[in-house]
Amino acid sequence: MGCLLFLLLWGLPQIWGSAEVPQRHFPFRGLQIWSFVNSSWMRTDGLAWLGELQTHRWSNDSDNIGFLRPWSRGTFSPEQWESLQHELRVYRSSVFRDVQEFAQMIHLVYPMEIQVAAGCEVQPGNDPPHFHVAYQGSPLLSFQGNSWVPAPEAPFGINVVIQVLNQDRGTKEMLQELLNNTCPQLVRGLLQAGKTDLEKQVKPQAWLSSGPSPGPGRLLLVCHVSGFYPKPVYVMWMRGEQEQPGTQQGDVLPNGDGTWYLRVTLDVAAGEAADLSCLVKHSSLGSQDIILNWEGSHTSLGLIILPVVLFLFLLIGVLVFRFRRRCFYQYIR
């Protein structure tokens, strides 16, 4: 749970709660997880995203950067990628040694996990580069400007580690170079090379259904929105022009084709559902929002029609069976 909370707080794309679908931006974010079984065995794996698209992978087994998109190399030359991979290998060895030392200094207990989240953006007005470290999912320290600082909720003992890290001038200079120069240069190249994928727009499909009854005399209205890209979307149950505060949004889930799905519900009294509608806003729709009106009769009608259709299929099957059997008896006579 701690690791999941760290990821959410770090800023993976969320459901948008504003009626205005925001302008897209493409932060570059990397996540690296270090698993230490004991003082002599460690593995590390990493992933990187540009916006909501995974672009790179670092596997402990291959010890190389994996390119997950045809354009993941951006505009870097092969020599630049080789130099970056060398720096990452040096960084990995350095972290392994440091953790062994710090585990003794502040009495860390094996097995343990350390998460590193780092990234940058190049659009004007966006956040500065970041490099955050968490221990067992809880924020521990970060690199800001040209020095290490503890997280507000970090244990007091981390100050000893901070002092040691801030004396390591070589590592600090390498991080400054990676965050302030290499990362923005990489992102600009990715934005150029991946322009078609990054600017792709797919319109959503939306439909209504009813969920399990929340209680006597109540209905659970469900608005399904699927097949949309990019991820930011606004979905709300409305009564006229008024947003319904009881609207509950689920998680935005991935479809197998790279698009997204969202389920939005509203618990209402059965007699108050007639004037409700589901509003869907998405960048692919422009100003042509989707509005689906709830018609209370469609649920009960569906419940009536389904058994009738099943009965008709059963009846036809019985008649066909009897007809074939009678023809067979006439044939053998």
C-alpha positions in Angstrom: 0.0 0.0 0.0 2.8 2.4 0.9 4.5 2.0 -2.6 1.1 2.5 -4.3 0.5 5.7 -2.3 3.9 7.0 -3.2 3.2 6.5 -6.9 -0.1 8.3 -6.6 1.3 11.2 -4.7 4.2 11.4 -7.2 1.8 12.3 -9.9 0.7 9.6 -12.3 -2.1 10.9 -14.4 -5.3 11.3 -12.5 -9.0 11.7 -13.3 -9.7 15.3 -14.1 -12.3 16.9 -11.8 -12.8 20.2 -13.7 -15.5 20.7 -16.3 -12.8 22.0 -18.6 -10.6 19.3 -20.1 -7.1 20.7 -19.5 -4.5 21.4 -22.2 -2.2 18.4 -22.6 1.4 18.5 -21.4 4.0 15.8 -21.6 6.1 15.5 -18.4 8.9 12.9 -18.6 8.9 10.7 -15.5 11.1 7.8 -14.6 10.4 5.3 -11.7 13.1 3.0 -10.4 12.6 0.3 -7.8 15.5 -1.1 -5.8 14.9 -4.4 -4.0 17.5 -5.3 -1.4 17.1 -8.9 0.0 20.2 -8.6 2.1 23.5 -6.7 2.2 24.9 -8.6 -0.7 22.0 -9.1 -3.1 20.1 -6.4 -5.0 18.1 -6.0 -8.1 16.7 -2.8 -9.8 14.1 -2.3 -12.5 12.8 0.9 -14.0 10.2 2.4 -16.3 9.8 5.8 -18.0 6.8 7.6 -19.4 6.3 10.6 -21.6 2.9 11.9 -20.7 0.9 8.7 -20.3 2.9 6.6 -22.8 5.6 4.2 -21.6 8.7 4.9 -23.5 11.7 3.2 -21.9 12.5 0.3 -19.6 15.5 -0.6 -17.5 15.8 -4.3 -16.7 18.0 -5.7 -14.1 18.6 -8.8 -16.2 19.7 -7.0 -19.4 21.4 -4.0 -17.7 20.5 -1.9 -20.7 17.9 0.7 -21.6 14.9 -0.8 -23.5 13.1 1.3 -26.1 9.4 0.6 -26.0 8.3 2.9 -28.9 9.7 3.2 -32.4 10.5 6.8 -31.6 11.9 6.2 -28.0 15.4 7.1 -29.1 14.2 10.6 -29.9 17.0 12.6 -31.6 19.8 11.2 -29.4 22.7 9.7 -31.4 23.9 6.1 -30.6 26.9 7.6 -28.9 24.7 9.7 -26.6 22.6 6.6 -25.6 25.8 4.6 -24.9 27.1 7.4 -22.7 23.8 7.7 -20.9 23.7 3.9 -20.3 27.3 4.1 -18.9 26.3 6.8 -16.5 23.3 4.8 -15.3 25.5 1.7 -14.7 27.9 3.9 -12.6 24.9 5.4 -10.8 23.5 1.9 -10.0 26.9 0.7 -8.6 27.2 3.9 -6.5 23.7 3.5 -5.0 24.4 -0.2 -4.1 27.5 0.9 -2.1 25.7 3.8 -0.5 22.8 1.8 0.7 25.1 -0.8 2.2 26.8 2.0 4.1 23.6 3.9 5.1 21.9 0.7 6.3 24.6 0.3 8.9 24.6 4.0 9.8 20.8 4.3 10.5 20.1 0.6 11.1 17.9 -0.2 8.1 16.3 -3.6 8.2 16.6 -6.1 5.3 14.7 -7.0 3.1 13.7 -3.5 2.0 12.7 -1.5 -1.1 13.8 1.9 -2.2 11.8 3.8 -4.9 13.3 6.7 -7.0 11.0 9.0 -9.0 12.7 11.5 -11.3 11.7 13.6 -14.3 11.4 16.9 -16.1 9.2 19.0 -18.3 10.0 21.4 -21.1 6.7 23.3 -21.6 6.8 26.9 -20.3 5.4 27.4 -16.8 5.7 23.7 -15.7 7.4 22.3 -12.6 11.2 22.2 -12.4 13.1 18.9 -12.6 12.6 16.6 -9.6 14.4 13.6 -8.0 12.6 12.0 -5.1 13.6 9.0 -3.0 11.2 6.9 -0.9 11.9 4.0 1.6 9.3 1.3 1.7 6.9 3.7 -0.1 7.3 6.6 2.4 9.0 9.8 1.1 12.5 10.0 2.5 14.6 12.7 0.7 15.0 14.6 -2.6 17.5 16.4 -4.7 16.7 20.1 -5.1 18.8 22.6 -6.9 22.3 21.4 -6.0 21.8 19.7 -2.6 19.9 16.9 -0.9 17.1 17.7 1.5 15.0 15.5 3.8 11.3 14.9 3.2 9.1 16.7 5.8 7.9 13.4 7.3 11.3 11.7 7.1 12.8 10.2 10.4 15.3 12.4 12.2 18.1 9.9 11.5 18.1 10.7 7.8 20.0 14.0 8.5 23.1 11.9 8.9 22.6 10.4 5.4 21.9 13.9 4.0 25.2 15.2 5.3 27.2 12.4 3.7 25.4 12.7 0.4 25.9 16.5 0.2 29.7 15.9 0.6 29.7 13.7 -2.6 30.3 16.5 -5.1 30.7 14.1 -8.1 27.3 12.6 -7.7 25.6 15.9 -7.2 27.2 17.3 -10.4 26.1 14.2 -12.3 22.5 14.6 -11.1 22.5 18.3 -12.0 23.7 17.5 -15.5 21.1 14.7 -16.0 18.1 16.7 -14.6 18.9 20.2 -16.0 20.5 19.3 -19.4 20.2 15.7 -20.5 16.6 15.2 -19.5 15.2 18.4 -21.2 17.2 17.6 -24.3 15.8 14.0 -24.4 12.2 15.2 -23.9 12.5 17.7 -26.8 13.7 15.0 -29.1 10.9 12.6 -28.0 8.3 15.3 -28.5 9.6 15.8 -32.0 10.0 12.1 -32.9 6.7 10.9 -31.3 4.5 13.8 -32.4 2.0 11.6 -34.3 1.4 9.2 -31.3 1.5 12.0 -28.7 -1.1 14.1 -30.5 -3.4 11.2 -31.3 -7.1 11.7 -30.5 -9.7 9.0 -30.3 -13.4 9.8 -29.5 -15.1 8.0 -26.6 -18.1 5.8 -26.8 -20.7 6.2 -24.0 -23.7 4.2 -22.8 -25.9 4.0 -19.7 -26.9 1.0 -17.5 -28.2 0.4 -14.0 -26.1 -1.2 -11.3 -27.1 -3.3 -8.3 -29.8 -1.6 -6.3 -28.3 0.4 -3.4 -31.4 -0.2 -1.3 -35.3 -0.2 -1.4 -36.6 2.4 -3.7 -33.2 3.5 -5.0 -31.4 3.2 -8.3 -27.7 3.1 -9.1 -27.2 4.9 -12.5 -24.1 3.9 -14.4 -22.5 5.9 -17.2 -19.8 4.0 -19.1 -17.2 5.9 -21.2 -14.8 3.8 -23.2 -12.3 3.9 -26.1 -11.1 7.5 -25.6 -7.5 8.8 -25.9 -5.8 10.8 -24.4 -6.6 10.0 -20.8 -7.9 13.3 -19.4 -11.7 13.2 -19.5 -14.6 14.9 -17.7 -17.7 12.8 -16.9 -20.5 14.0 -14.7 -24.1 13.2 -13.9 -26.2 16.3 -14.4 -29.8 17.6 -13.7 -30.2 20.2 -16.3 -27.2 22.5 -15.9 -26.5 21.4 -12.3 -23.7 18.9 -11.5 -24.9 16.2 -9.2 -22.6 16.2 -6.1 -23.2 12.5 -5.5 -21.4 11.5 -8.7 -18.8 8.8 -8.0 -15.9 8.3 -10.4 -14.0 5.0 -10.6 -10.5 4.6 -11.8 -9.6 5.3 -15.4 -8.6 1.8 -16.6 -6.6 0.9 -19.7 -8.2 -1.0 -22.6 -6.2 -3.5 -24.6 -5.8 -1.2 -27.6 -4.2 1.7 -25.6 -7.4 3.6 -25.1 -9.1 4.2 -21.7 -12.3 3.3 -19.9 -14.2 5.1 -17.1 -17.3 4.1 -15.0 -19.2 6.9 -13.3 -22.2 6.2 -11.0 -25.0 8.0 -9.1 -27.1 6.7 -6.3 -30.6 8.3 -6.5 -34.2 7.7 -5.4 -36.1 5.8 -8.1 -38.6 8.7 -8.5 -35.8 11.3 -9.0 -34.0 9.7 -11.9 -36.1 10.9 -14.8 -34.5 14.3 -15.5 -30.9 13.1 -15.1 -28.3 12.9 -17.8 -24.6 11.9 -18.2 -22.3 14.6 -19.6 -19.0 13.6 -21.3 -16.3 16.1 -22.3 -13.1 15.1 -24.0 -10.5 16.8 -26.2 -11.4 14.6 -29.2 -15.0 15.9 -29.1 -14.2 19.6 -29.5 -17.4 21.4 -28.5 -19.6 18.5 -29.3 -20.0 17.1 -25.8 -21.8 13.7 -25.4 -25.1 14.0 -23.4 -27.0 10.8 -22.6 -30.4 11.2 -21.0 -31.5 8.6 -18.5 -34.9 7.1 -19.4 -36.2 5.0 -16.5 -38.2 2.7 -18.8 -35.2 1.3 -20.7 -34.0 -0.7 -17.7 -37.4 -2.3 -17.0 -38.1 -2.8 -20.7 -34.7 -4.6 -21.0 -35.5 -6.9 -18.1 -38.8 -7.8 -19.8 -37.4 -8.3 -23.3 -34.5 -10.5 -22.4 -36.6 -13.4 -20.9 -39.0 -13.2 -23.9 -36.1 -13.5 -26.3 -34.6 -16.4 -24.4 -38.0 -18.2 -24.3 -38.5 -17.7 -28.1 -35.0 -19.2 -28.8 -35.9 -22.2 -26.6 -39.2 -22.7 -28.2 -37.7 -22.6 -31.7 -35.1 -25.1 -30.6 -37.7 -27.6 -29.3 -39.8 -27.3 -32.5 -36.7 -27.9 -34.8 -35.8 -30.9 -32.7 -39.3 -32.4 -33.0 -39.5 -31.7 -36.7 -36.1 -33.5 -37.4 -37.1 -36.4 -35.2 -40.4 -36.9 -37.1 -38.6 -36.7 -40.4 -36.1 -39.3 -39.2 -38.9 -41.8 -38.2 -40.7 -41.3 -41.5 -37.4 -42.0 -43.3 -36.6 -45.3 -41.6 -40.2 -46.6 -42.2 
